[in-house]
Amino acid sequence: MKRYNRDMGRQTQDGGRTAAPEPPADELHETVEEVTAAVMTASRLLVALSARALAETEPTLTLPQLRTLVVLHGEGPVKLAALAAALDVNPSTAMRMVDKLEARGLVDRQTNPGNRREVILRLRHDGRRLVEDVLAHRHREIRAIVARLPAGRRAELVRGLRALAEAAGEPPADSLTDTL
């Protein structure tokens, strides 16, 4: 009778032992790791492009401040709680960010006429222009990089990035109104 012991291998009918079989190579794991490494590299590139676009457009603004402006740009006037949720920070952190941006004339805060305890936040003209300038700068840089890819590789990239966004539950972004 043949028995299998994972640690000792298989016992043959004559009592001898065969080497334990090698577990099947986890090719999926390797593929996931390779893709993860590629996405991490691309993420680092995109953050660097965002930082460079911000530095060349408005060097005194931080990336978290820009992200706040981008959220306000994309969502329109919002309550503080909604902004905090979109930024994944607590409301006091969001309020400190708004205080700094308001002092620079980029954000406006008004009491909600329907509920005087709530504050409505919106971009001012200079804030909207700043977001559009930074995003346009980043768009130009990404476009230049993509233009250097052969057409077939561009098609692969589009499919791969769409699949990644879909797997993350991210809605498709308009190329000019994307977010950080």
N, C-alpha and C positions, 0 to 999 in steps of 0.2 A: 504494500500500500504506500502510495506517495503522500508525504506530508510536506507542508510548506511552513517554514519558520522564517519570518522576514529577516531576522538577524543572522541566521545560520545558513540560509539557502534552502535548497530542496534535497530531501533525502531520496536517493535512488532506490530501486527495488532490491539491489544487492547490499544496501546498508551504507553505501558511500554518499558523499555529499557533493553537490555542485555549488559553484559560487552563487551568492545571492545575486539575483538579476539587478542590473542598474535600473533605477527608477527612470521612467521616460523623461527626456529632457523637457523642461517646461518652456517650450518655445513661446507660448503666449506671454509668460513672465518676461522673457528677454525682450520681446517686442514691446511690451508695455514700458519696460525700463528705457528702451531706446527712444520711444516716442516721448516719454516723460522728459528725458534729457534734451531732446530737440525742442520741446515746448518750453522748457526752462530757459534754454538759450535764446529762443525767440522772445520770450517774456523779458529777459534782460535787455535785449536789443530794443524792444518797444518802450520800456521804461527809460532807457538812455535817450531814445529819440524824443520822448515827451519832455524829459528834463532839459535836453538841448533846445527844443523849441521854446520852452518856457524861459530858459536863461537868455535866449536871444531876443525874446519878445518883452519879457518883464522880469529881469533878474532878481528882484527883491521879493517876488512871490514864491511861496513854497509849493511843492507838488500837492500836499493835502489841501492847501488853499485853492489851488487850481481845480482840484477834484470837486470841492464844494461849489465853485462857480460853474463847473460843467454840469453838476447835478441840477443846479438852479436853472441853467440854460436849457437843459433837456426837459425838465418837468414843469417849468413855469412857476408862478407863485405857489409856495408851499408853506405849510405850518412847520414850526420848529421840530415837532416830533417826527414828521414825515422826512424832513431833511436828515435828522439823526439816524433814522432807520435806513435811509438810502446810503448813508455813509458808513453804516454799521458802527456807530459810536453812541455814547450816551448823550442825552439832550444838553447837559452842561458843557460837554466838549464841543458840540455843534454850536452852542451859543457863544463860546469864546472865539471860535473861528469866525462866526458872523460878526462879532464885535470888531475884530481886526479888519475884516473886509469892509464893514460899514465905515470905519474910520478912514479907509482909503478911498471911499466914494464909489465902491464897486457893487455894494449890496444895499438894499433899502429894506427897512423893517417897519411894518405898520400893524397897529392893533386890528384884529379881526372885528369888523362891525357886527357880525353875528354872534360873537362871543368875546367879550372884552378881555378875557383872561388869556386868549390865544394871540400869537404873533404870526403875521403872514410875512414871508420873506420873498424877495424878488431881486432879480438883477437890475442894476441901473444900466444906463446906456454904456458907460465906460466898462462895466463888467462884461456886458454882452460882447462888445467890440474886442476886449482882451481875449475872451474864450474863442471867438471866431478867428482871431489872428493866430493864436497858439495852435488851434486845430488845423488851420490852413497850412501853417508852417510844417507841422507834423505830417499832414497829408502829402505835401510836396516831397518831403524826404522819403516817405514810404513809397510813394509812386516812383521815385528815381531808383530805389532799390529793386522794386518789382519789375521795372522796365529792363533791368539788366538780366532778368531770368529768361531763358528760352520759353517760347509760347507753351510748349507741352508741360513744362515744370510749373508755369503759372496756373494751368488748369488743374494740375495735381494739388497745388497749394490751396486753390479755392475750395476744392472738394474736401480736403483735409481740414481746413479751418472751419468750414461750414459744419462738418461732422463734429468737430470739437465743441463749437458753440452750441450745437443742438444737444450734445451729450451733457453739457453744463446747464441746459435750460435757458440759455441766453438768447434773447430775441435778436433777429438780424438787425444790424445797424446800418443806417445810411452812411455812406463813406464820408460825408462832410459833417455829419452831426454825431459822430461817434463819441464814446466816453472813455474816460481813463480807467 
